[in-house]
Amino acid sequence: MAKAPPREKDQLSSGDSKKDEARFPILSLDGGGAKGFYTLGVLREIEAMTGRLICETFRLIFGTSTGSIIAALLALGHKVDDIHKLYCKHVPAIMRARTSSGKSAALAKLAHEVLGDTRFEAFKTGVGIVATNWDNERPMIFKAEAAQAHGRRASFVPGFGVTIAEAVKASCSAYPFFEKTELRTSRGDRVVLIDGGFCANNPTLYAIADAMDALGQPRTALRVVSIGVGEYPPRKRLSSSLASMLVSVRLLQKTLEVNTASMEQLRTLIYADVATVRINDAFDQPELATDMFEYDLDKLSLLRQRGAESFAARESALRELLEA
């Protein structure tokens, strides 16, 4: 039986409820590999509720790993159902690949086929694509507008001069199951990047910091929707030949989950007064046992359905948050 989500009155941080306050809606999307189907379930309902494209509702969209793929496509003006179709087509192929080079090649194919050589100037709203710099062990966040820079605005180049596909691939490079991504920026700098989940699997804090510190938005204007990928029972032990790999997958997933929970705890401590709805329910049904490398479309469809149910539990809070 699924754990009951918190009551709606507990889900919306107090914030400032003045109706005449200019609102600055922010969308933050966690990493989590194939479990991004849950995220799509939530987003489908938000899009239906507002009657607008997601890029028309949110002024800033941040995403990490699988969240970066979804964030990029949303910010380019794609409908949620179209993104779902792309996930159904490409995610199983990526996750079925047995080697890191195979997974990276399948990911690159997805990025190139869907995004081509499109650059950051094409985004219709503010974005943040989170990756991790392997060499200096710090986040590297790809953005579209100079206004989002926290310094060196005069020399700002959208997306550091790389394509959206390159940035997304870097954000999704869950090393060692994917290869590291090497990029060359417009300044000629060589950077080696891995999955953004190692620094911010839940990028909400970075999104809020961008809105307040870079874009100069007051705390009272922020309206944050933070969406995770759900929490599920672990897979059962497979054959002995796959046991060591399963342990490694669980270790990576546990690392990302700890990061996610830590970032959320910090958000509630630092920005308790910022109006926020967080959606990331836990489920304990055995049939939902899975991990970030799931490729069974029937199970992934169940995750998407759970996302829609999580939305339903918070529909009133989300409507209050997003409707002027």
Secondary structure as GFF3:
##gff-version 3
##sequence-region A 1 324
A	DSSP	alpha_helix	8	11	.	.	.	ID=ss1
A	DSSP	beta_strand	24	29	.	.	.	ID=ss2
A	DSSP	three_ten_helix	33	35	.	.	.	ID=ss3
A	DSSP	alpha_helix	36	50	.	.	.	ID=ss4
A	DSSP	alpha_helix	54	57	.	.	.	ID=ss5
A	DSSP	beta_strand	60	64	.	.	.	ID=ss6
A	DSSP	alpha_helix	66	75	.	.	.	ID=ss7
A	DSSP	alpha_helix	80	96	.	.	.	ID=ss8
A	DSSP	alpha_helix	100	115	.	.	.	ID=ss9
A	DSSP	three_ten_helix	120	122	.	.	.	ID=ss10
A	DSSP	beta_strand	126	133	.	.	.	ID=ss11
A	DSSP	beta_strand	138	143	.	.	.	ID=ss12
A	DSSP	three_ten_helix	146	148	.	.	.	ID=ss13
A	DSSP	three_ten_helix	153	155	.	.	.	ID=ss14
A	DSSP	three_ten_helix	158	161	.	.	.	ID=ss15
A	DSSP	alpha_helix	164	171	.	.	.	ID=ss16
A	DSSP	beta_strand	181	184	.	.	.	ID=ss17
A	DSSP	beta_strand	190	195	.	.	.	ID=ss18
A	DSSP	alpha_helix	197	200	.	.	.	ID=ss19
A	DSSP	alpha_helix	204	209	.	.	.	ID=ss20
A	DSSP	pi_helix	210	214	.	.	.	ID=ss21
A	DSSP	three_ten_helix	219	221	.	.	.	ID=ss22
A	DSSP	beta_strand	222	227	.	.	.	ID=ss23
A	DSSP	three_ten_helix	240	242	.	.	.	ID=ss24
A	DSSP	alpha_helix	243	270	.	.	.	ID=ss25
A	DSSP	beta_strand	275	279	.	.	.	ID=ss26
A	DSSP	three_ten_helix	286	288	.	.	.	ID=ss27
A	DSSP	alpha_helix	297	312	.	.	.	ID=ss28
A	DSSP	alpha_helix	315	322	.	.	.	ID=ss29
###
